[in-house]
C-alpha cells in the first residue's frame, strides 16, 4: 500500500520487487492508499514507491547500476473483482484499473482495523 503521492520511480521499485508481486510500473502516478503490489506475506505493507535516488557530487566507478524490473501484473476487471478484499475497492478509469484501500489515510485504516477486532 502506497504512502507517497507522485510518480513511481524505478529506484524505489527495485528494492520492493523482492517483497512480492508489483501491480505498477515506473512512471505511473500513485497516491496514498493505492495498492501497488501483493506482499509475499498475508499482511499489508506500507511503502513509498515515489522515493528517489539521492544524488551526490561524488562519483565512484561501478556505483551506478542498471535497474531491471520484471513486468507488472496487470489485472482485468474480472481478475480485480476476484482479488479484492473486504477493505479494498476497485477504481476503473478508461485507461487503467487500480486497486485501493477503502480508507486512504494510514491512521484511519489502523483505527478501523482495531474497531473491527474489538
C-alpha positions as CSV (number, residue, x, y, z in Angstrom):
1,X,0.0,0.0,0.0
2,X,1.5,3.3,-1.1
3,X,2.1,6.1,1.5
4,X,3.5,8.5,-1.1
5,X,2.0,10.7,-3.7
6,X,3.5,11.3,-7.1
7,X,5.2,9.4,-9.9
8,X,6.6,6.0,-9.2
9,X,10.3,5.6,-9.6
10,X,12.3,2.6,-10.7
11,X,14.8,3.1,-7.9
12,X,12.0,2.6,-5.3
13,X,10.5,-0.4,-7.1
14,X,13.9,-2.1,-7.3
15,X,14.1,-2.7,-3.6
16,X,10.4,-3.5,-3.4
17,X,10.3,-6.2,-6.1
18,X,11.8,-8.8,-3.8
19,X,9.0,-8.5,-1.3
20,X,6.2,-9.5,-3.7
21,X,4.4,-9.0,-7.0
22,X,4.1,-5.5,-8.3
23,X,0.9,-4.1,-10.0
24,X,2.6,-0.9,-11.1
25,X,5.5,0.2,-13.3
26,X,7.8,3.3,-13.1
27,X,6.2,6.5,-14.3
28,X,2.7,5.7,-13.2
29,X,1.1,8.1,-10.8
30,X,0.3,6.9,-7.3
31,X,-1.5,8.3,-4.2
32,X,-1.7,7.4,-0.5
33,X,-3.8,4.2,-0.1
34,X,-3.3,2.9,-3.6
35,X,-2.3,-0.8,-3.7
36,X,0.9,-1.1,-5.7
37,X,1.6,-4.8,-5.2
38,X,0.9,-8.0,-3.4
39,X,3.1,-8.7,-0.4
40,X,4.6,-12.2,-0.1
41,X,3.1,-12.4,3.4
42,X,-0.5,-12.1,4.4
43,X,-0.2,-8.7,5.9
44,X,-0.3,-5.2,4.3
45,X,3.0,-3.4,3.9
46,X,3.1,0.4,3.7
47,X,5.7,1.5,1.2
48,X,6.9,4.6,-0.5
49,X,7.1,3.9,-4.3
50,X,8.0,7.6,-5.1
51,X,11.3,7.6,-3.3
52,X,14.1,8.9,-5.5
53,X,17.8,8.2,-5.5
54,X,20.0,10.5,-3.5
55,X,22.3,12.4,-5.8
56,X,25.8,13.3,-4.6
57,X,28.7,15.1,-6.2
58,X,31.0,12.1,-5.6
59,X,31.2,9.6,-8.4
60,X,32.5,6.1,-7.8
61,X,33.2,3.5,-10.5
62,X,30.6,0.9,-10.6
63,X,28.3,2.8,-8.3
64,X,25.6,3.5,-10.9
65,X,23.6,0.3,-11.7
66,X,21.1,-0.6,-14.4
67,X,17.7,-1.3,-12.9
68,X,15.9,-4.3,-14.4
69,X,12.4,-4.9,-13.2
70,X,10.1,-7.7,-14.1
71,X,6.9,-6.6,-15.9
72,X,4.0,-5.7,-13.5
73,X,0.9,-7.9,-13.1
74,X,-1.9,-6.0,-14.9
75,X,-5.4,-7.2,-14.0
76,X,-8.5,-7.3,-16.0
77,X,-11.7,-6.2,-14.3
78,X,-12.8,-9.8,-13.6
79,X,-9.4,-10.6,-12.0
80,X,-9.6,-7.5,-9.9
81,X,-13.1,-8.4,-8.7
82,X,-11.8,-11.9,-7.7
83,X,-8.7,-10.4,-6.0
84,X,-10.2,-7.5,-4.0
85,X,-10.6,-7.9,-0.2
86,X,-13.3,-6.6,2.1
87,X,-11.3,-3.4,3.0
88,X,-10.4,-2.7,-0.7
89,X,-12.0,-1.0,-3.7
90,X,-11.5,-1.1,-7.4
91,X,-11.1,2.0,-9.5
92,X,-12.0,1.8,-13.1
93,X,-11.0,4.5,-15.5
94,X,-10.9,4.5,-19.3
95,X,-7.1,3.9,-19.2
96,X,-6.4,1.8,-16.1
97,X,-7.9,-0.5,-13.5
98,X,-6.4,0.2,-10.0
99,X,-6.9,-1.3,-6.5
100,X,-7.0,0.9,-3.5
101,X,-7.8,0.7,0.2
102,X,-11.3,1.7,1.4
103,X,-9.7,4.3,3.7
104,X,-6.8,6.1,2.1
105,X,-5.3,7.5,5.2
106,X,-3.0,5.0,7.1
107,X,-4.1,6.2,10.5
108,X,-7.8,5.8,9.6
109,X,-7.1,2.3,8.2
110,X,-5.4,1.3,11.5
111,X,-8.3,2.8,13.5
112,X,-10.9,0.9,11.5
113,X,-9.0,-2.3,11.7
114,X,-8.8,-2.0,15.5
115,X,-12.6,-1.3,15.7
116,X,-13.3,-4.5,13.7
117,X,-11.1,-6.6,16.0
118,X,-12.9,-5.3,19.2
